[in-house]
Amino acid sequence: MGENLIQVLPLSAFEGGELRALREAASLLHGLVREGAQIVRGNRAQPIDSFAQAQAWLLEEAKKGRAIQRFKGLGEMNPEQLWTPRSIRKRGACCRCGSRTRSRPTRSSAC
């Protein structure tokens, strides 16, 4: 299911710049999750050993009852799909646009 990539960064990368805030947050959170800790959402609870477990559980809980839909990228579309936006195809109308004039673009159902 894809490749795993592990990259090791030197500690100096976390000393300044954008990663400094990440280091500071990690030091504040270190040691807060102890034995017997649990995460609670509504009337459901889950025992956890780390913040990573809490985050994973909360994400799974948030996904329940929701459908995640993936849309096609431009490289996956048929050539005719690239020219007509989805909202226009649904309505069966399109805009005829030419050079900029004082008149407004006209709508036509036959494209």
Protein Blocks (a to p, Z undefined) as FASTA:
>chain_A
ZZaddddddfklmmgcjllmmmmmmmmmgokacghiacdehjbccddfbfklmmmmmmmm
mmgopacdddddfklpcfklmmpcfklmmnopacddddddfbdcdddfbZZ
